[in-house]
Amino acid sequence: MPSQANVVLNDAESTPVAHTFTPRGLDPQTRVARWHASTGVPIADEILTISYRDQGTRHKAKAVITDPVVSVETINGVSKSVILRSAYLTIEATFDDESTEQERMNTIALGKDLLSDPAFTASFIDLEPNT
């Protein structure tokens, strides 16, 4: 896995906001690398993980973004942050030992294009089934 550097991702606000994920380390046993977009309140940090593993003649890469929605709750004058809900995005790819770099790049390009296709946005953004 390459050395970790900051990852900057833009959201979909009318004026996009850049979210900077800073490296938090790599677990050598699980091969999961972590980045956090710090909010100043750790429970509210957005988290990015990327993992890689070999499965026989296949190679599997996986990325997960966790995006919590947090509120401040006050009970008896004591305030604390609580997670109201979280959204998760998981992207996973599996490639054969014999796949070429061009084949892998083509598959990833197809996935990137899918993200803006109306069939995708109907289900993932509008929460409507494809009919």
C-alpha positions in Angstrom: 0.0 0.0 0.0 1.4 3.5 -0.8 2.3 5.8 2.0 -0.6 7.7 3.4 -1.2 11.3 2.5 -4.1 13.7 3.0 -7.2 12.8 0.9 -9.4 15.8 -0.1 -13.0 15.0 -1.2 -15.6 17.6 -2.1 -19.3 17.3 -1.0 -22.4 18.1 -3.1 -23.4 21.4 -1.4 -24.3 24.3 -3.8 -20.9 25.7 -3.0 -18.8 22.5 -2.5 -16.9 22.1 0.7 -13.6 20.3 0.6 -13.3 17.7 3.4 -9.7 16.9 4.2 -9.1 13.4 5.5 -5.7 13.2 7.4 -3.9 9.8 7.9 -4.5 8.0 11.1 -2.4 5.0 10.4 -2.4 1.5 8.9 -3.2 -1.6 10.9 -0.5 -4.0 9.6 -2.6 -7.2 10.5 -5.8 -6.2 8.8 -4.2 -4.0 6.2 -6.8 -1.3 6.8 -5.6 2.3 6.4 -7.7 5.0 8.2 -8.1 8.7 7.6 -10.3 11.2 9.6 -11.8 14.5 8.5 -11.6 16.2 11.9 -14.4 18.3 13.2 -12.8 19.0 16.6 -15.2 16.5 18.2 -13.9 13.0 17.5 -17.3 11.4 17.6 -18.3 13.7 14.7 -15.3 12.9 12.5 -15.9 11.6 9.0 -13.9 8.5 8.5 -12.4 7.0 5.4 -10.9 3.4 5.4 -9.2 1.7 2.5 -8.2 -2.0 2.7 -6.6 -4.5 0.4 -6.2 -8.2 0.6 -5.4 -11.2 -1.5 -8.0 -14.0 -1.8 -6.2 -16.8 -3.6 -6.0 -15.7 -7.2 -8.1 -12.6 -6.6 -7.2 -9.2 -5.2 -9.8 -7.3 -3.3 -9.8 -3.5 -2.5 -12.4 -1.8 -0.4 -13.1 1.8 0.6 -15.6 2.9 3.2 -16.7 6.5 4.1 -18.6 7.0 7.3 -20.4 10.3 7.6 -22.0 10.8 11.0 -24.7 13.4 11.9 -24.1 14.7 15.4 -26.1 16.8 17.8 -25.4 18.2 21.2 -27.6 16.8 23.9 -27.9 18.6 27.3 -29.1 16.7 30.3 -29.1 18.3 33.8 -26.8 21.0 32.5 -24.3 18.6 31.1 -23.7 18.8 27.3 -22.4 15.9 25.2 -22.3 15.1 21.5 -24.4 12.2 20.3 -24.6 10.5 17.0 -28.1 10.9 15.5 -27.4 8.7 12.5 -24.6 7.8 10.1 -24.4 7.4 6.3 -22.0 4.8 4.9 -20.6 4.5 1.4 -18.8 1.3 0.5 -16.9 0.8 -2.7 -15.4 -2.7 -3.4 -13.6 -4.2 -6.3 -12.2 -7.7 -6.9 -9.8 -8.4 -9.7 -8.2 -11.7 -10.9 -4.5 -12.4 -10.9 -4.5 -12.3 -14.7 -6.3 -8.9 -15.0 -4.3 -6.2 -16.7 -3.8 -2.7 -15.3 -5.9 -1.4 -18.3 -8.7 -3.8 -17.5 -8.7 -2.6 -13.8 -8.6 1.1 -14.9 -11.5 0.4 -17.3 -13.6 -1.2 -14.6 -13.0 1.7 -12.2 -13.8 4.2 -14.9 -17.2 2.4 -15.5 -17.8 2.7 -11.7 -17.0 6.4 -11.7 -19.4 7.0 -14.6 -22.1 5.0 -12.9 -22.1 7.4 -9.9 -23.7 10.2 -12.1 -26.1 7.9 -14.1 -29.8 8.6 -13.6 -30.4 4.9 -12.7 -27.8 5.3 -9.9 -29.0 8.6 -8.6 -32.7 7.5 -8.6 -31.9 4.7 -6.1 -29.0 6.3 -4.2 -30.0 9.9 -4.0 -33.7 10.0 -4.6 -34.3 6.7 -2.7 -36.6 5.4 -5.5 -36.6 1.9 -7.0 -35.6 1.5 -10.6 -38.6 0.4 -12.6 
